Amino acid sequence: MRTTTKALATVPAALGLALFGASAASAASLHDHAPDRTFHMKLADTMGNDSGSRAEATIQLNGDALTVMINGTGFTPNQPHAQHFHGSFSDNKNFTCPTSSADKDGDGQVTTEEGLPMYGDVIVSLTTKGDTSPKSGLAVDRMPMADAQGNLHYKRTIQLSPGAGEKLRNLHIVQHGLDANGNGTYDMEALGESTFAKSLGVSGIPEEATNPATCGTVSGAAAGAMPTGGVETGNGSTQGPEALGAIGLGVAALAGAGGALAYRRRVAASTR
C-alpha cells in the first residue's frame, strides 16, 4: 500500500490552531536583531523509500517568530512536495523518524499511514503562503515545487502564538513526494493510487505524491525545554486511527473549499 500527495496527520485541531497563528510575520520587524536560537538539521530518506531526496534545514527563533529555510536536491522535478512539522507540544512522547521497519505490509515503501505512529501528527504545514495550520496539510497548491533539476528551496517566517516558541521539542520535518519508477513525474503506474488520500475523500492521487521522501529531527528535549539537537531514538506512540480521524476533519474542510480539486489539477498539470 503506497500513498501519494504530501499527507498529514494533525494534532487535535484546537491545539494546532491555538499554538499557531497561521500568518507570516513581517520580515523587517523579525530581523532587527540576531535570532534567539538557531538549529540545523539534515533531512534524509530514513525510511528506505529510495526517494533519492535529501535536504538541509535551518530553523531560527526570534521569540515566537519561527523562520524555516530548506534547501534540497534529488526531488521529483516540477512537482509539488508537501512538507510539515510533525510531533507534539503537549504529549511527552519520544517521536523519531521512521526506518524501513515501519513498512508493516512489506511492500517496500513506508507510507504516510505507516510513518505517523513514529513521527507524530502534523503541527505546522510548511506552505509557501497563507494558512500554516494542520488543515493545510494537503494544500499542495501552496506547497513548494521542485525545479526542473529537482532542487527545492523554501524560506518562510511564521508567527507562533505567544509562548509557543519556548515549547518547540520533539518535532520533525517530513517532506513528501517521490518518483518510484524514475520517469520524472507522479503517476499511477509505479505505486498505484494513494490509499491515504482516498481514505480522506481525495481520489485520483498517485501514491508517489504522498509517500514520505525525507525526514529529519529537530530535537528530543524534555517537555517545555528548548531543542538540544541530534536525532532522538525511540518509539512514537501516536495512534494511527486517532490521527487519521483528526486529519479527516481538516481534509473535509479543504475539500469543501475546493482544495482537493486544486490538488488534482496541479498534479495533472505537472505531469503533462
C-alpha positions as a printed Julia matrix, in Angstrom:
272×3 Matrix{Float64}:
   0.0    0.0     0.0
   1.51   3.32   -1.02
   0.47   6.87   -0.55
   0.52   9.92   -2.66
   0.44  13.59   -2.0
   2.04  15.02    0.97
  -0.01  13.61    3.67
  -0.84  14.76    7.03
  -1.96  13.95   10.38
  -2.98  16.55   12.83
  -2.87  17.18   16.49
  -6.32  17.92   17.74
  -7.36  20.84   15.59
  -7.97  23.06   18.58
  -4.4   22.53   19.83
  -2.79  23.06   16.45
  -4.75  26.22   15.78
  -4.25  27.57   19.27
  -0.48  27.2    19.12
  -0.03  28.56   15.65
  -1.35  31.77   14.21
  -1.09  30.96   10.55
   0.1   34.33    9.35
   3.58  35.15    8.06
   5.32  37.8    10.15
   6.9   41.0     8.86
  10.49  40.38    7.81
  11.53  43.89    8.79
  10.47  43.51   12.42
  11.77  39.95   12.75
  15.34  40.62   11.66
  16.17  43.7    13.71
  18.41  41.53   15.88
  20.15  38.17   15.79
  17.97  35.07   16.26
  17.44  33.92   19.83
  18.24  30.37   18.75
  19.33  28.68   15.53
  19.14  24.96   14.78
  20.45  23.0    11.82
  19.09  19.66   10.71
  19.58  17.18    7.88
  16.61  15.65    6.07
  17.18  12.22    4.55
  15.32   9.15    3.34
  15.46   7.31    6.65
  12.56   5.09    5.52
  14.42   3.39    2.68
  11.8    4.55    0.15
  14.51   5.17   -2.48
  13.33   8.76   -2.93
  16.82  10.0    -3.83
  15.97  13.21   -1.96
  17.96  14.98    0.71
  17.87  18.45    2.22
  19.25  20.69    4.92
  17.08  22.9     7.09
  17.94  25.89    9.25
  15.45  26.92   11.9
  15.68  30.31   13.6
  13.66  31.5    16.57
  13.12  35.17   17.4
  10.79  34.93   20.37
   7.68  33.39   18.85
   8.68  34.08   15.25
   9.85  30.88   13.54
  11.9   31.19   10.34
  12.36  27.96    8.35
  14.86  27.68    5.49
  15.14  24.44    3.5
  17.43  23.63    0.56
  17.25  20.2    -1.03
  18.19  18.15   -4.08
  17.0   14.94   -5.73
  13.28  15.74   -5.57
  10.81  14.86   -8.3
  11.27  17.68  -10.87
   8.49  20.19  -11.47
   6.3   18.52   -8.83
   4.82  19.89   -5.59
   6.24  18.48   -2.36
   4.13  18.71    0.78
   6.14  19.29    3.94
   5.23  19.63    7.61
   6.45  19.85   11.18
   5.34  16.67   12.97
   5.36  15.78   16.65
   3.58  17.18   19.69
   3.7   20.16   22.01
   1.59  18.51   24.69
   2.42  14.8    24.84
   5.71  13.66   26.34
   6.33  11.13   23.59
   9.61  10.11   22.06
   8.95  10.74   18.37
  11.54   9.79   15.78
  11.97   9.43   12.03
  10.74   6.06   10.77
  13.03   3.45    9.3
  12.24   0.63    6.9
  10.96  -1.34    9.88
   7.8    0.81    9.72
   6.88  -0.91    6.43
   4.36  -3.2     8.1
   2.85  -4.63    4.92
   6.26  -5.38    3.4
   5.6   -3.67    0.07
   8.94  -1.85    0.06
   7.53   1.6     0.86
   6.83   3.29    4.18
   3.55   5.1     3.58
   2.12   8.07    5.41
  -0.13   5.83    7.49
   2.84   3.66    8.49
   5.06   6.62    9.37
   2.58   8.57   11.51
   2.93   6.49   14.69
   6.67   7.22   14.71
   6.92  10.89   13.72
   3.61  12.11   15.11
   0.82  14.33   13.87
   1.13  17.45   11.74
   1.82  20.52   13.87
   2.63  23.07   11.15
   2.08  22.89    7.39
   5.09  24.44    5.67
   3.17  26.19    2.91
   4.59  29.0     0.8
   1.78  31.4     1.67
  -1.45  31.63    3.61
  -2.53  29.25    6.35
   0.07  27.04    8.05
  -2.24  25.08   10.34
  -2.72  21.29   10.07
  -5.76  21.97    7.9
  -3.4   22.97    5.07
  -1.53  19.66    5.14
  -2.87  18.7     1.7
  -2.81  22.19    0.22
  -0.29  21.26   -2.46
  -1.23  24.36   -4.46
   0.63  26.23   -1.7
   3.46  23.77   -1.16
   6.93  24.3    -2.7
   7.67  22.82   -6.12
  10.99  21.34   -7.13
  12.58  22.95  -10.19
  13.43  21.17  -13.44
  16.66  19.84  -11.89
  14.91  18.51   -8.78
  16.17  21.27   -6.48
  13.82  22.52   -3.79
  14.18  25.83   -1.94
  11.93  27.14    0.81
  12.0   30.08    3.21
   9.22  31.44    5.34
   8.74  33.15    8.69
   5.72  32.02   10.67
   4.38  33.86   13.68
   3.58  31.48   16.52
   1.12  32.15   19.3
   2.61  33.76   22.45
   4.88  31.33   24.31
   4.84  28.66   21.6
   8.48  29.33   20.67
   9.56  28.1    24.09
   7.72  24.81   23.61
   9.47  23.55   20.5
  10.51  19.98   21.22
  10.26  16.53   19.73
   9.48  17.96   16.33
  10.38  16.6    12.9
  10.2   17.9     9.38
   8.79  15.41    6.88
   8.76  16.08    3.12
   6.54  14.06    0.8
   6.6   13.03   -2.85
   8.93  10.65   -4.7
   9.45   9.16   -8.16
   9.42   5.4    -7.59
   9.72   4.36  -11.26
  12.14   7.08  -12.33
  10.03   8.63  -15.07
  10.3   12.15  -13.68
   6.7   12.6   -12.53
   3.98  11.32  -10.21
   1.84   8.64  -11.84
  -0.31   5.64  -11.04
   1.96   3.19  -12.87
   4.57   2.97  -10.14
   2.72   2.54   -6.85
  -0.92   2.92   -7.76
  -3.41   5.28   -6.14
  -2.76   6.83   -2.76
  -4.89   4.96   -0.25
  -4.17   7.68    2.29
  -5.61  10.44    0.11
  -8.5    8.23   -0.95
  -9.4    7.47    2.66
  -9.75  11.21    3.17
 -12.07  11.64    0.22
  -9.47  12.7    -2.37
  -9.36  10.26   -5.29
  -7.09  10.07   -8.31
  -3.87  10.94   -6.46
  -0.77   8.79   -7.13
   0.78   7.21   -4.08
   4.1    8.6    -5.24
   2.81  12.07   -4.34
   2.03  11.32   -0.69
   4.7    8.88    0.45
   7.38  10.45    2.68
  10.59  11.34    0.86
  12.72  12.75    3.7
  12.6   13.14    7.45
  14.79  14.98    9.94
  14.72  15.54   13.69
  14.61  18.97   15.3
  15.02  17.88   18.89
  14.43  15.31   21.58
  14.36  17.67   24.54
  12.1   17.2    27.53
   8.68  18.81   27.7
   8.85  22.57   27.97
  12.57  22.67   27.13
  14.28  24.0    24.04
  15.71  21.64   21.39
  19.2   20.4    22.05
  19.85  18.89   18.62
  20.61  15.38   17.47
  18.34  12.61   16.31
  16.27  11.15   19.1
  15.62   7.44   19.03
  12.57   5.83   20.48
   9.14   4.55   19.67
   6.44   7.07   18.95
   3.01   6.16   20.21
   0.64   8.31   18.22
  -2.3    6.11   17.31
  -2.95   5.97   13.59
  -6.77   5.86   13.78
  -6.86   8.92   16.05
  -4.51  10.81   13.79
  -6.4    9.89   10.64
  -9.67  10.96   12.23
  -8.25  14.37   13.01
  -6.87  14.69    9.51
 -10.21  13.78    8.06
 -11.74  16.89    9.61
  -9.09  19.08    8.05
  -9.4   17.43    4.66
 -13.18  17.76    4.74
 -12.75  21.49    5.17
 -10.1   21.55    2.45
 -12.29  19.63    0.01
 -15.2   21.94    0.77
 -13.03  24.89   -0.2
 -12.04  23.25   -3.49
  -8.59  22.25   -2.23
  -8.86  18.65   -3.37
  -9.78  19.73   -6.88
  -6.93  22.22   -6.91
  -4.53  19.48   -5.88
  -5.66  17.12   -8.61
  -5.38  19.9   -11.18
  -1.88  20.84  -10.06
  -0.63  17.27  -10.15
  -2.28  16.71  -13.51
  -0.81  19.9   -14.97
   2.68  18.99  -13.79
   2.51  15.59  -15.47
   1.76  16.91  -18.94
